[in-house]
């Protein structure tokens, strides 16, 4: 899923998960400075792996997040 948080007057899409009544920005779960901005989560499987798309160093790309 994606959400549009306000960022100093600008709008930016961020991928998030909704669980237990709260939203978690997936960008908060990856290392800061990784070069990624996760824009939209499009699916999750029974193993908890999340797929979606975002930008990596400014280029549009798909992602796969795997829980530890």
C-alpha positions as CSV (number, residue, x, y, z in Angstrom):
1,X,0.0,0.0,0.0
2,X,1.1,3.6,-0.2
3,X,0.4,6.7,1.7
4,X,1.1,10.4,1.0
5,X,2.8,12.0,4.0
6,X,3.5,15.7,3.9
7,X,7.2,16.6,3.6
8,X,7.8,20.3,4.1
9,X,4.8,21.2,2.0
10,X,5.6,18.6,-0.7
11,X,3.8,15.3,-1.2
12,X,5.7,12.1,-1.4
13,X,4.4,8.5,-1.7
14,X,5.8,6.1,0.9
15,X,5.1,2.3,1.2
16,X,3.5,1.2,4.4
17,X,2.0,-1.8,6.1
18,X,-1.2,-1.7,8.2
19,X,-1.3,-4.1,11.1
20,X,-3.1,-4.1,14.4
21,X,-4.7,-0.8,13.8
22,X,-1.5,1.1,13.0
23,X,0.5,2.1,9.9
24,X,4.2,1.5,9.7
25,X,6.3,3.3,7.0
26,X,8.4,0.6,5.4
27,X,11.2,3.2,4.9
28,X,11.6,3.2,8.7
29,X,12.5,-0.6,8.5
30,X,15.4,-0.3,6.1
31,X,18.9,1.2,6.8
32,X,19.1,5.0,6.6
33,X,21.3,6.1,3.7
34,X,20.6,2.9,1.7
35,X,19.7,4.9,-1.4
36,X,16.2,3.5,-1.4
37,X,12.8,5.3,-1.0
38,X,10.1,2.7,-0.9
39,X,7.0,4.2,-2.7
40,X,4.4,1.4,-2.8
41,X,4.0,-2.1,-1.3
42,X,1.9,-4.2,-3.7
43,X,1.8,-7.6,-2.1
44,X,2.7,-9.8,0.9
45,X,2.9,-13.6,1.1
46,X,2.4,-16.0,3.9
47,X,6.2,-15.9,4.7
48,X,5.8,-12.1,5.4
49,X,7.8,-11.1,2.3
50,X,6.7,-7.8,0.9
51,X,7.0,-6.7,-2.8
52,X,6.6,-3.3,-4.3
53,X,8.3,-0.5,-6.1
54,X,10.4,2.5,-5.1
55,X,13.4,4.4,-6.2
56,X,17.0,3.4,-5.7
57,X,19.4,6.2,-6.1
58,X,16.7,8.1,-8.1
59,X,15.9,5.2,-10.4
60,X,12.5,3.4,-10.4
61,X,13.0,-0.3,-9.3
62,X,11.1,-3.2,-7.7
63,X,11.9,-4.4,-4.2
64,X,11.5,-7.5,-2.1
65,X,11.7,-7.1,1.7
66,X,12.3,-10.3,3.6
67,X,11.7,-10.5,7.4
68,X,14.6,-11.5,9.6
